[in-house]
């Protein structure tokens, strides 16, 4: 039930944003995708690689883009001035 609710909400927000900006050219997720036609062969063995994985049956392009959110968070935190430096 929880996964069905999550799936529904993701679709709802994507649809709302697509309507607000008058369509979608590319849809990119980091980590997972929901309800989009993906070519399983193109998606096979892509760990750590950037690629287009959509099947071509839809107007929306689906991509895999590897990210490292943890590294970016640490790099941002290092740049924060902590306390008074005198």
ZABA-884058 format. One record per residue: chain; x, y, z of N, C-alpha, C in turn. Coordinates in Angstrom, 1 decimal. Layout:
NODE|unit|n_px|n_py|n_pz|ca_px|ca_py|ca_pz|c_px|c_py|c_pz
NODE|A|X|Y|Z|X|Y|Z|X|Y|Z
...
***
This chain:
NODE|unit|n_px|n_py|n_pz|ca_px|ca_py|ca_pz|c_px|c_py|c_pz
NODE|A|0.8|-1.2|0.0|0.0|0.0|0.0|0.9|1.3|0.0
NODE|A|1.9|1.3|0.8|2.8|2.4|0.9|3.5|2.7|-0.4
NODE|A|4.0|1.7|-1.1|4.6|1.9|-2.4|3.6|2.3|-3.4
NODE|A|2.4|1.9|-3.4|1.3|2.3|-4.3|1.1|3.8|-4.1
NODE|A|1.0|4.3|-2.8|0.8|5.7|-2.5|2.0|6.5|-3.0
NODE|A|3.2|6.0|-2.8|4.4|6.8|-3.3|4.4|6.9|-4.8
NODE|A|4.1|5.8|-5.5|4.0|5.7|-6.9|3.0|6.8|-7.4
NODE|A|1.8|6.8|-6.8|0.7|7.7|-7.2|1.2|9.2|-7.0
NODE|A|1.8|9.5|-5.9|2.3|10.8|-5.6|3.4|11.3|-6.6
NODE|A|4.3|10.4|-6.9|5.3|10.8|-7.9|4.7|11.1|-9.2
NODE|A|3.8|10.3|-9.7|3.1|10.5|-10.9|2.3|11.8|-10.9
NODE|A|1.6|12.1|-9.7|0.8|13.3|-9.6|1.7|14.5|-9.7
NODE|A|2.9|14.5|-9.0|3.7|15.7|-9.0|4.4|15.9|-10.4
NODE|A|4.8|14.8|-11.0|5.4|14.9|-12.4|4.3|15.5|-13.3
NODE|A|3.1|15.0|-13.2|2.0|15.5|-14.1|1.7|17.0|-13.8
NODE|A|1.7|17.4|-12.6|1.5|18.8|-12.2|2.5|19.7|-12.8
NODE|A|3.8|19.3|-12.6|4.9|20.1|-13.1|4.9|20.2|-14.6
NODE|A|4.6|19.0|-15.3|4.6|19.0|-16.7|3.5|19.9|-17.2
NODE|A|2.4|19.9|-16.6|1.3|20.8|-17.0|1.6|22.3|-16.8
NODE|A|2.3|22.5|-15.7|2.7|23.9|-15.3|3.7|24.5|-16.3
NODE|A|4.5|23.7|-16.9|5.6|24.2|-17.8|5.3|23.8|-19.3
NODE|A|4.0|23.4|-19.5|3.6|23.1|-20.9|4.3|21.9|-21.5
NODE|A|4.5|20.9|-20.8|5.2|19.7|-21.4|6.5|19.3|-20.8
NODE|A|7.0|18.2|-21.2|8.3|17.7|-20.7|9.2|17.3|-21.9
NODE|A|10.4|17.7|-21.9|11.4|17.3|-22.9|12.2|16.1|-22.4
NODE|A|12.7|16.3|-21.1|13.5|15.2|-20.5|13.1|15.1|-19.1
NODE|A|13.0|13.8|-18.6|12.7|13.5|-17.2|13.9|12.8|-16.7
NODE|A|14.5|13.3|-15.6|15.7|12.6|-15.1|15.5|12.3|-13.6
NODE|A|15.7|11.1|-13.2|15.6|10.6|-11.8|17.0|10.2|-11.4
NODE|A|17.4|10.4|-10.1|18.6|9.8|-9.6|18.1|8.7|-8.7
NODE|A|18.4|7.5|-9.1|18.2|6.4|-8.2|17.0|5.5|-8.7
NODE|A|15.9|6.1|-9.2|14.8|5.2|-9.6|13.8|5.9|-10.5
NODE|A|13.0|5.2|-11.2|12.0|5.7|-12.1|10.7|5.0|-11.8
NODE|A|9.6|5.7|-12.2|8.2|5.1|-11.9|7.3|5.4|-13.1
NODE|A|6.7|4.3|-13.6|5.7|4.5|-14.6|6.1|5.0|-16.0
NODE|A|7.3|4.9|-16.3|7.8|5.4|-17.6|8.3|4.2|-18.4
NODE|A|8.2|4.3|-19.7|8.6|3.2|-20.6|10.1|3.2|-20.8
NODE|A|10.8|2.2|-20.2|12.2|2.1|-20.2|12.6|0.9|-21.0
NODE|A|13.6|1.0|-21.8|14.2|-0.1|-22.6|15.1|-0.9|-21.6
NODE|A|14.7|-2.1|-21.3|15.4|-2.9|-20.3|16.8|-3.2|-20.8
NODE|A|17.0|-3.4|-22.1|18.4|-3.7|-22.6|19.3|-2.5|-22.5
NODE|A|18.8|-1.3|-22.8|19.6|0.0|-22.6|19.9|0.2|-21.1
NODE|A|19.0|-0.2|-20.2|19.1|0.0|-18.8|20.0|-1.0|-18.1
NODE|A|20.4|-2.1|-18.8|21.1|-3.2|-18.2|22.6|-2.8|-18.1
NODE|A|23.2|-3.0|-16.9|24.6|-2.8|-16.7|25.1|-1.4|-16.7
NODE|A|24.3|-0.5|-16.3|24.6|0.9|-16.4|25.2|1.5|-15.1
NODE|A|25.3|0.7|-14.1|25.7|1.2|-12.8|26.9|2.2|-12.9
NODE|A|26.7|3.4|-12.5|27.8|4.4|-12.5|28.0|5.1|-13.9
NODE|A|27.1|4.8|-14.9|27.2|5.4|-16.2|26.0|6.3|-16.5
NODE|A|26.2|7.3|-17.3|25.2|8.2|-17.8|24.7|7.7|-19.1
NODE|A|23.3|7.6|-19.3|22.8|7.1|-20.6|21.3|7.4|-20.7
NODE|A|20.8|7.4|-21.9|19.4|7.5|-22.2|18.9|6.1|-22.2
NODE|A|17.8|5.9|-21.4|17.3|4.5|-21.3|15.8|4.4|-21.8
NODE|A|15.2|5.5|-22.3|13.8|5.4|-22.7|13.7|4.5|-24.0
NODE|A|12.5|4.0|-24.1|12.3|3.0|-25.2|12.1|3.7|-26.6
NODE|A|11.8|4.9|-26.6|11.5|5.6|-27.8|10.0|5.6|-28.2
NODE|A|9.2|4.9|-27.4|7.7|4.9|-27.6|7.0|6.1|-27.1
NODE|A|7.7|6.9|-26.3|7.1|8.1|-25.7|7.9|9.3|-26.1
NODE|A|7.2|10.5|-25.9|7.9|11.8|-26.2|8.9|12.1|-25.1
NODE|A|8.8|11.6|-23.9|9.7|12.0|-22.8|11.0|11.1|-22.9
NODE|A|12.1|11.8|-22.8|13.4|11.1|-22.7|13.7|10.7|-21.3
NODE|A|14.1|9.5|-21.0|14.4|9.0|-19.7|15.9|8.8|-19.7
NODE|A|16.6|9.3|-18.7|18.0|9.2|-18.6|18.4|8.6|-17.2
NODE|A|19.6|7.9|-17.2|20.2|7.6|-15.9|21.4|8.5|-15.8
NODE|A|21.5|9.2|-14.7|22.6|10.1|-14.4|23.1|9.8|-13.0
NODE|A|24.3|9.2|-13.0|24.9|8.9|-11.7|25.2|10.1|-10.9
NODE|A|24.9|10.0|-9.6|25.1|11.2|-8.7|25.8|10.7|-7.4
NODE|A|26.3|11.7|-6.7|26.9|11.4|-5.4|26.5|12.5|-4.4
NODE|A|25.2|12.4|-4.0|24.7|13.4|-3.1|25.5|13.6|-1.8
NODE|A|26.0|12.5|-1.3|26.7|12.5|-0.1|28.0|13.4|-0.2
NODE|A|28.7|13.2|-1.3|29.9|14.0|-1.6|29.6|15.5|-1.7
NODE|A|28.6|15.8|-2.4|28.2|17.2|-2.6|27.8|17.8|-1.3
NODE|A|27.1|17.0|-0.5|26.7|17.6|0.9|27.9|17.9|1.7
NODE|A|28.9|17.0|1.7|30.1|17.2|2.5|30.8|18.4|1.9
NODE|A|30.9|18.5|0.6|31.7|19.6|0.0|31.0|20.9|0.4
NODE|A|29.6|21.0|0.4|28.9|22.2|0.8|29.1|22.5|2.3
NODE|A|29.1|21.4|3.1|29.3|21.7|4.5|30.7|22.2|4.8
NODE|A|31.7|21.8|4.1|33.1|22.2|4.3|33.2|23.7|4.1
NODE|A|32.4|24.2|3.1|32.4|25.6|2.8|31.6|26.5|3.8
NODE|A|30.9|26.0|4.7|30.1|26.8|5.7|31.1|27.3|6.8
NODE|A|31.0|28.6|7.1|31.8|29.1|8.2|31.2|28.7|9.5
NODE|A|31.9|27.9|10.3|31.4|27.4|11.5|32.0|28.2|12.7
NODE|A|31.1|28.9|13.4|31.5|29.7|14.6|32.2|30.9|14.2
NODE|A|32.8|31.6|15.2|33.6|32.8|15.0|35.1|32.4|14.7
NODE|A|35.6|32.8|13.6|37.0|32.6|13.3|37.7|33.9|13.6
NODE|A|38.6|33.9|14.6|39.4|35.1|14.9|40.8|34.9|14.8
***
